[in-house]
Amino acid sequence: MSNLSIRSVVNKGKECLMRPDLSRRTFVGAGLATLAAAKSGVASAAPGREPRGGAPSPELKPFVDELPIPEVLEGDRTVVIGQSEHRFHRELDVAPAWSYGAAGALGPTIQAHAGQPINLTFDNRLGAHLFAKYVDMTLDGATEEDRVRPRANVHVHGALTPPQFDGHPEDTFRPGESKTYTFAHHIEAAGLWYHDHSMGITRLNVAAGLAASYWLRDNFDTGSATNPLRLPSGEFEIPLVIADRRFHDDGSVNYRCQRQIPDGQWEGVMIGDTTTVNGKVMPHLKVARGLYRFRLLNGSNFRTYNLFFSDRMPFWVIGNDGGLLDAPVRTSSVRMMPAERCDILVDFSGLDAGESVELSNDEYPSETIQKLTGATVVPRVMRFTAGRTAGRPGEVPGQLRGGRLQPPLLAPVYTPRRRRIVTLNMDDRPNAPKDGMQVGMTLSNLCFHDEPIEMPRQGTTEVWEFVNTSVDDHPMHLHLVDMRIINRQALDVDAYVRAHPKPARGTRWAPAPDRFLTGRPQRPAAWEGGPKDTVRCPVNSVTRVMIRWPTAEELGFDPDAVFTSAMGHDLQGYVWHCHLIDHEDECMMSRFRTVA
């Protein structure tokens, strides 16, 4: 099967279209699993066969470790990007982990104020890469040196930053080097986050620990007990950085998810078999019987969570990626793909002293990922146990915007006349090793350095249509701008692809999907209604978002300025990509310029 490719897999799969019980996702996913196994001589999982996927984590008792609360940093700082020791669970040994500062894993919550610039110097003091054997030199940007002297950089995800401070994936620096970033904070209060964005090794650096929260305050959401919005603060406002992981017996993170893929080769996915919150496996938190504000971040490489409380008690979403909603949205669950944030209020006053409730998950990986890795749902996230104290009094606000001492209402969402169509695709990897993963992902059939790139004009408003022809949902992230979700609509992908055959990788392919749409457009969930920098784009669908491209005058800087990277290369513009960062590292990231 040395010549087996995605085309032959799909062609074989099309013979199955006569069977009504097989969807396109099912037969392509099965083909991918067969392909990966065949390339390495490993048969598909079956009774008596070696199970697919990486070695499982040791069995760990849930809810025995207390939830760690990251320290808060403010003002101008030098932050070391380094390696330290961390214990992810009391039954695991101490193991090496990367972090910003001395956190052990992840990093401190950086807090800043809108309109008040800060200068943060990040100093790369990393040693050999924790995942050196997984550095794949066939990926754009990855080098042999990354195994022993790994590059790093910093992207504040969701911020409006000049291109030279945005964490461009090619603007990186080696151990012994540093870079000072100036963040001016020209946006409202929001729950951002910061993470590594180094070309070709982002997935490895983030999995090693380089990700943490970045909270922006303003005159309304001040973070103080007297804030005008009457939101919980101090000990009642807590970050929850959620990320799935897999562990070796020695307590270190296990990046291996597919035993059939040799070391040193891109696997296409890193998905764990247990959940960490703030760097601890399934922790617990003792809470007062009152109102709390939790700032949720899905910091996983790949896993989607559908979060709910075990007793199905309601909670209120007050904001998402780009800041506050107009009013709280009452719900009993939220679905979060990697990089998405959700700002929620939870009222524990109905619990008796000593009573517990779990934050749970019921989202399974896609059929494709289950077949490739053997991954399944990870149901337990963390536990909350009510103490004897009454806690913070106060009701959930009825309104968050548009009133006295509140920020203005969000602008209405509409469908702009300017239309830009992009496609999210699965295809053959032309440079893949013969015994490696043959299937990759592209944006509009292009890789990072391919032309043409998207060039929206400053001051215009566009509708972007993400046409997902692949077999997985993708969280799409654009740097520099926020998006507002207009709707999602089902698509007959097979008919679309038959009518518009896709050329070889490297030629732009983004046909209009109009003739192949099925069903009615579906509005986003109410809690998705605010500004989003990362948007879920479901399989077999078109996802439409509204984007306003700011001008240089509005920004206070030229977003199209050429700048020189830390390594001395001239760069220009920003990037947009899938935030399943294993996809991003392969070919699912592209450049854009916003031109005058």
C-alpha positions in Angstrom: 0.0 0.0 0.0 3.0 2.3 -0.5 1.1 4.3 -3.1 -2.1 4.7 -1.0 -3.3 8.3 -0.8 -6.3 10.2 0.3 -7.7 10.1 -3.2 -7.6 6.3 -3.3 -9.0 6.1 0.3 -11.9 8.5 -0.7 -12.5 6.6 -4.0 -12.8 3.4 -2.1 -15.0 5.1 0.4 -17.3 6.3 -2.4 -18.3 2.7 -3.1 -19.8 2.8 0.4 -22.2 5.7 -0.5 -24.8 3.1 -1.4 -25.0 2.2 2.2 -27.4 4.6 4.0 -25.8 4.0 7.4 -22.4 5.4 6.3 -21.8 9.1 6.3 -19.0 10.9 4.5 -17.3 11.5 7.8 -17.6 7.8 8.7 -16.1 6.4 5.5 -13.3 9.0 5.2 -12.5 8.6 8.9 -12.3 4.9 8.5 -10.1 5.3 5.4 -7.7 7.6 7.3 -7.4 5.1 10.2 -6.7 2.3 7.7 -4.2 4.5 5.9 -2.3 5.3 9.0 -2.2 1.7 10.1 -1.2 0.4 6.6 1.7 2.8 6.2 3.4 1.4 9.3 2.3 -2.2 9.1 -0.1 -1.9 12.1 -3.5 -3.4 11.5 -6.7 -1.7 12.5 -7.7 -2.1 16.2 -9.6 -5.4 16.7 -9.9 -8.0 19.4 -6.5 -9.5 20.1 -4.7 -6.6 18.4 -2.5 -3.9 19.9 -4.8 -0.9 20.7 -4.5 2.2 18.6 -3.2 5.3 20.1 -0.5 6.2 22.7 0.0 4.4 26.0 -2.7 5.3 28.5 -2.0 7.5 31.5 -1.7 5.8 34.9 -5.1 5.5 36.6 -5.4 8.6 38.7 -7.8 9.3 41.5 -10.0 12.3 40.8 -10.5 15.4 42.9 -7.6 14.9 45.4 -5.5 17.9 44.4 -6.5 21.4 45.2 -7.0 23.8 42.2 -4.0 26.0 41.9 -4.7 29.7 41.4 -2.1 31.4 39.2 -0.4 34.5 40.5 -1.3 37.8 38.9 1.3 40.0 37.2 0.8 43.7 36.3 3.0 46.4 34.8 6.3 46.2 32.9 8.0 42.9 33.5 10.7 40.5 32.4 9.2 37.0 32.1 11.4 34.0 31.8 10.3 31.3 29.4 11.9 28.3 31.1 11.8 24.8 32.4 11.0 23.8 36.0 9.6 20.9 37.9 5.8 20.3 38.3 3.6 17.6 39.8 0.4 17.3 37.8 -1.2 14.9 40.3 -0.2 13.7 43.8 0.0 10.1 42.6 2.5 11.2 39.8 6.2 12.0 40.3 7.5 15.5 39.8 8.3 16.0 36.2 9.8 18.7 33.9 7.4 21.2 32.5 7.7 24.5 30.7 6.1 27.7 31.9 6.2 31.5 31.8 7.9 32.6 35.0 8.3 30.2 37.9 4.8 28.7 37.7 5.9 25.1 37.2 3.4 24.7 34.4 1.5 27.3 32.3 2.2 30.7 33.7 0.9 33.7 35.7 -2.3 35.6 34.8 -1.2 38.9 33.3 -3.5 41.7 34.1 -3.6 45.1 32.3 -5.9 48.0 31.8 -7.4 49.2 28.5 -5.5 52.2 27.1 -2.5 51.7 29.3 0.5 50.2 27.5 2.8 47.8 29.1 6.2 46.5 28.0 6.8 42.8 28.6 10.3 41.3 27.9 10.2 37.5 27.4 13.6 35.8 28.0 14.1 32.4 26.4 16.0 30.2 28.8 14.8 26.9 27.5 17.0 23.8 27.3 16.5 20.8 25.1 12.9 20.4 24.0 10.7 18.3 26.2 9.3 16.8 23.0 12.5 16.8 21.0 11.8 13.4 19.4 8.5 14.8 18.0 10.1 17.7 16.1 9.3 17.0 12.4 11.7 18.7 10.0 9.2 18.2 7.1 7.0 20.9 8.7 7.5 24.5 7.5 9.8 26.3 9.9 10.9 23.3 12.0 14.7 22.7 12.2 17.0 20.2 13.8 18.2 22.9 16.2 14.7 23.1 17.7 15.4 19.8 19.3 18.2 21.2 21.5 17.7 25.0 21.3 14.0 25.5 20.7 12.6 28.7 19.4 9.9 30.6 21.3 7.8 33.7 20.9 4.6 35.2 22.4 1.2 35.8 20.9 -1.5 37.6 23.0 -4.5 35.9 21.5 -7.3 38.3 20.9 -5.3 41.5 21.3 -5.0 44.4 18.8 -1.3 44.6 18.4 1.1 46.0 15.8 2.5 43.3 13.6 5.9 43.4 15.2 4.4 42.6 18.6 1.8 40.1 17.4 3.9 36.9 17.8 4.2 36.3 14.1 5.1 32.6 13.7 8.3 33.5 11.9 9.3 36.1 14.5 11.0 33.8 17.0 14.1 33.8 19.3 16.4 31.1 20.5 17.6 30.3 24.1 19.8 33.1 25.3 17.8 35.7 23.4 14.8 37.8 24.4 12.3 40.2 22.9 10.3 43.1 24.4 6.7 43.3 23.4 4.7 46.5 23.7 1.0 46.0 24.2 -1.1 49.1 24.0 -4.5 47.5 24.8 -6.8 49.4 22.4 -9.8 47.3 23.2 -12.4 46.8 25.9 -12.1 44.5 28.9 -11.8 40.9 27.8 -10.4 37.5 28.8 -7.5 37.0 26.4 -4.6 34.5 26.7 -1.0 34.3 25.7 0.8 31.4 24.2 3.7 30.3 22.0 3.3 30.7 18.2 6.6 29.4 16.8 6.4 28.1 13.3 6.4 24.3 13.0 6.6 23.7 16.7 3.6 25.6 18.2 1.8 22.3 19.1 4.9 21.1 21.0 5.6 24.3 22.9 2.0 24.8 24.0 1.7 21.1 25.1 4.9 21.6 27.1 3.2 24.3 29.1 3.5 27.7 27.3 0.0 29.1 27.7 -1.8 31.2 30.3 -4.5 33.8 30.8 -4.2 37.5 30.0 -7.0 39.7 31.5 -7.7 43.2 30.2 -9.6 45.5 32.5 -11.4 48.8 31.8 -13.4 51.4 33.7 -16.5 49.1 33.8 -15.0 45.7 34.4 -12.4 46.9 36.8 -11.6 43.7 38.7 -12.3 45.5 42.0 -15.0 44.8 44.6 -16.6 48.1 43.7 -16.8 47.5 39.9 -19.8 49.2 38.3 -21.0 46.0 36.8 -21.3 44.3 40.2 -19.4 41.3 39.0 -17.6 38.9 41.4 -13.9 39.8 42.0 -10.9 38.9 44.0 -11.2 35.4 45.5 -14.5 35.0 43.7 -13.0 35.5 40.2 -11.0 32.5 39.1 -9.3 31.4 35.9 -9.9 27.9 34.7 -7.4 26.9 32.0 -8.7 23.5 30.8 -6.5 21.2 28.8 -6.4 17.5 28.2 -3.2 15.6 28.7 -1.7 12.1 28.6 1.0 11.1 31.1 3.9 8.6 31.3 4.3 6.6 34.5 7.1 8.9 35.6 4.6 11.9 35.7 5.8 13.6 32.5 3.5 14.6 29.7 3.2 12.0 26.9 2.8 13.6 23.5 2.4 10.3 21.7 -1.1 9.6 20.5 -0.6 7.2 17.5 1.8 4.4 18.1 1.7 3.6 14.3 3.4 6.9 13.4 7.3 6.8 14.0 9.0 9.3 16.2 10.0 12.5 14.6 6.9 12.6 12.4 3.8 14.8 12.6 0.9 12.8 14.0 -1.9 15.2 13.1 -3.4 15.2 16.6 -2.4 15.3 20.2 -5.4 14.3 22.4 -5.2 13.3 26.0 -7.0 10.8 28.2 -7.5 13.0 31.3 -8.2 16.6 32.0 -6.0 19.2 33.7 -7.2 22.5 35.1 -4.6 25.1 35.8 -2.0 22.4 35.5 -3.6 19.9 37.9 -5.4 16.6 37.0 -9.1 16.8 37.9 -8.6 19.1 40.9 -11.1 20.2 43.5 -12.0 23.7 44.8 -13.7 24.5 48.1 -16.2 27.3 47.4 -18.3 29.6 49.5 -22.0 29.4 49.0 -22.4 32.4 46.8 -21.7 33.8 43.3 -18.5 33.2 41.5 -17.0 34.3 38.2 -15.0 31.7 36.3 -12.9 32.7 33.3 -12.9 29.5 31.2 -10.2 28.8 28.5 -10.0 25.7 26.5 -6.2 25.5 26.3 -6.1 22.0 24.7 -4.3 21.3 21.5 -7.2 19.4 19.9 -10.0 18.4 22.3 -13.4 20.0 22.3 -15.3 20.2 25.6 -19.1 20.4 26.2 -19.1 21.6 29.8 -21.9 21.3 32.3 -22.4 20.7 36.0 -23.2 17.2 37.1 -26.5 18.2 38.7 -27.3 20.2 35.6 -27.6 23.4 37.6 -27.8 26.5 35.4 -25.1 29.2 35.1 -24.8 32.4 33.2 -22.5 33.3 30.3 -21.6 37.0 30.6 -18.9 37.1 27.9 -16.7 35.2 25.5 -13.5 35.7 23.5 -13.7 39.4 22.9 -15.5 40.7 26.0 -18.9 41.1 27.6 -22.2 40.2 26.1 -25.1 42.7 26.2 -26.7 40.7 28.9 -26.1 37.4 30.7 -27.3 34.3 29.0 -28.7 31.5 31.2 -27.7 28.0 30.1 -26.8 24.6 31.4 -23.9 23.8 29.1 -21.3 25.5 26.8 -19.4 23.9 24.0 -15.8 25.1 23.7 -13.2 24.3 21.0 -9.5 24.9 21.6 -8.7 28.6 22.1 -12.3 29.6 22.9 -13.0 31.4 26.1 -16.2 31.7 28.1 -16.8 34.0 31.0 -19.4 32.6 33.4 -21.2 33.3 36.6 -22.0 30.3 38.9 -24.2 30.6 42.0 -23.3 28.0 44.6 -25.8 29.3 47.2 -28.2 26.4 46.6 -25.6 23.9 47.8 -25.6 22.7 51.4 -22.3 22.8 53.3 -20.2 19.8 52.3 -22.3 19.2 49.1 -20.3 18.8 45.9 -20.9 19.3 42.2 -18.7 18.3 39.4 -17.8 20.2 36.2 -18.3 17.6 33.6 -17.8 17.0 29.9 -19.8 14.8 27.4 -18.2 15.7 24.1 -16.7 12.8 22.3 -13.8 13.3 19.7 -14.9 12.9 16.1 -15.2 9.5 14.6 -12.0 10.2 12.6 -10.0 10.9 15.8 -11.5 8.0 17.7 -10.4 5.7 14.8 -6.9 7.2 14.6 -6.1 7.4 18.3 -8.5 5.4 20.3 -9.5 8.6 22.2 -12.8 8.8 23.8 -14.7 11.2 26.1 -13.0 12.5 29.2 -16.1 13.1 31.5 -14.5 14.5 34.7 -13.0 18.0 34.7 -13.0 19.1 38.4 -15.1 19.2 41.5 -16.5 22.1 43.6 -17.4 21.5 47.3 -19.5 24.0 49.3 -18.1 25.3 52.5 -20.0 26.6 55.5 -19.6 30.3 54.7 -22.3 32.1 52.9 -20.0 33.6 50.3 -20.4 36.7 48.1 -23.9 38.1 48.2 -25.4 39.6 45.1 -27.6 38.7 42.1 -26.7 38.1 38.5 -26.9 41.4 36.7 -29.8 41.8 34.3 -27.8 43.8 31.8 -24.1 44.3 31.1 -24.1 46.9 28.3 -26.0 50.0 27.4 -26.9 51.2 30.8 -25.5 53.7 33.2 -21.9 53.0 34.1 -21.8 50.2 31.5 -20.0 49.9 28.2 -22.0 50.6 25.0 -24.2 48.0 23.4 -22.6 45.7 20.9 -23.0 46.7 17.3 -25.8 44.8 15.4 -24.8 41.8 13.3 -25.6 41.9 9.6 -24.5 40.3 6.3 -22.1 42.7 4.5 -22.0 43.0 0.7 -18.3 42.3 0.5 -18.0 38.5 0.5 -14.8 36.4 0.9 -15.0 32.6 0.5 -12.3 30.3 2.0 -12.2 26.6 2.3 -11.0 24.2 5.1 -9.7 21.1 3.4 -8.2 17.7 3.8 -5.7 16.5 1.2 -2.5 14.5 0.5 0.8 15.7 2.1 3.2 15.9 -0.9 6.3 15.8 1.4 5.1 13.2 3.9 7.5 10.4 4.8 6.4 7.0 3.3 5.7 5.6 6.8 4.1 8.7 8.2 0.8 10.5 8.2 -0.1 11.0 4.5 -3.1 13.3 5.0 -2.9 16.9 6.0 -5.0 20.1 6.1 -5.0 23.3 4.1 -6.8 26.7 3.9 -8.2 27.3 0.4 -5.8 24.5 -0.7 -2.8 26.7 0.1 0.1 26.4 2.6 1.7 29.2 4.5 4.1 30.6 1.9 1.7 30.1 -1.1 0.2 32.9 -3.0 -2.2 34.6 -3.3 -2.9 35.6 0.3 -6.1 37.3 1.5 -5.8 41.1 1.3 -8.9 42.8 2.9 -9.0 46.6 2.7 -8.8 48.7 5.8 -12.1 50.4 6.8 -14.3 47.8 5.1 -16.7 45.2 6.5 -16.8 41.7 5.0 -18.6 38.4 5.4 -16.1 35.5 5.5 -17.6 32.2 4.6 -15.7 29.2 6.0 -16.5 26.3 3.8 -15.6 23.1 5.7 -15.0 20.2 3.3 -12.9 18.2 5.8 -13.9 15.5 8.2 -13.6 17.5 11.5 -14.8 20.7 13.0 -12.2 23.5 13.0 -11.9 26.5 15.4 -10.8 29.3 13.0 -8.8 32.1 14.5 -7.9 35.4 12.8 -5.3 37.7 14.3 -5.9 41.4 14.7 -9.7 41.3 14.4 -12.8 40.1 16.1 -15.6 38.2 14.3 -19.3 38.2 14.8 -21.1 35.0 13.9 -23.9 35.5 11.4 -25.0 31.9 10.9 -24.1 28.4 9.9 -25.6 26.4 7.1 -25.4 22.7 6.1 -23.5 21.9 2.8 -23.6 18.9 0.5 -19.8 18.5 0.4 -19.7 15.6 -1.9 -21.7 17.4 -4.6 -19.7 20.6 -4.0 -16.4 18.7 -4.6 -17.7 16.7 -7.6 -18.8 20.0 -9.3 -15.5 21.7 -8.5 -12.6 19.2 -8.5 -9.8 20.3 -6.2 -6.4 20.9 -7.9 -3.1 19.9 -6.4 -2.1 21.6 -3.2 -0.7 25.1 -3.9 -3.5 26.4 -6.2 -6.2 28.4 -4.5 -9.5 26.6 -4.4 -12.5 28.3 -2.9 -15.6 27.9 -5.1 -18.9 29.5 -4.2 -21.0 27.0 -2.2 -24.4 28.5 -2.9 -25.8 25.7 -5.2 -24.9 23.1 -2.6 -26.4 24.5 0.5 -29.0 22.5 2.3 -31.5 23.4 5.0 -32.0 26.8 6.6 -29.2 29.0 8.1 -28.8 28.4 11.8 -28.2 31.3 14.1 -25.4 31.0 16.7 -26.1 30.0 20.2 -27.0 33.0 22.4 -23.8 32.8 24.3 -21.8 33.0 21.0 -23.4 36.4 20.3 -20.5 38.6 21.3 -17.2 39.4 19.6 -15.2 36.2 18.8 -11.6 35.8 17.7 -12.0 32.0 17.4 -15.1 30.5 15.7 -16.3 26.9 15.5 -16.7 25.9 11.9 -18.6 22.5 11.8 -17.9 19.8 9.2 -20.1 19.7 6.1 -21.2 23.3 6.7 -20.6 26.9 5.8 -19.9 29.2 8.7 -20.5 32.9 8.0 -18.9 35.7 10.1 -18.9 39.5 9.9 -15.5 41.1 10.1 -14.8 44.9 10.3 -11.2 45.7 9.2 -9.9 48.6 11.2 -7.9 51.4 9.7 -4.4 52.5 10.7 -5.9 55.7 12.1 -8.3 53.8 14.3 -5.6 51.4 15.5 -2.9 54.0 16.1 -0.4 52.0 14.0 0.0 50.7 10.5 -1.2 47.1 10.3 0.5 46.6 7.0 3.9 47.9 8.0 7.0 45.8 7.1 9.0 44.9 10.2 12.2 43.0 10.9 11.9 39.8 12.9 14.1 38.8 15.8 16.1 36.6 13.4 16.6 39.5 10.9 14.0 38.7 8.3 11.6 41.2 6.8 8.0 40.3 7.5 4.6 41.8 6.8 1.0 41.2 7.9 -0.7 38.8 10.2 -1.9 35.2 10.1 -5.2 33.2 10.2 -5.4 29.6 11.0 -7.1 26.6 12.6 -6.6 26.5 16.3 -6.3 22.7 16.4 -2.6 23.5 16.6 -1.5 20.2 15.2 -3.3 21.3 12.0 -1.8 24.8 12.2 1.7 23.4 12.4 1.2 21.3 9.2 -0.4 23.5 6.6 -3.6 25.0 8.1 -2.3 28.5 8.6 -2.1 31.3 6.0 -1.0 34.9 5.9 -3.1 38.0 5.3 -2.4 41.7 4.9 -5.0 44.4 5.6 -4.2 47.1 3.0 -5.0 50.8 2.7 
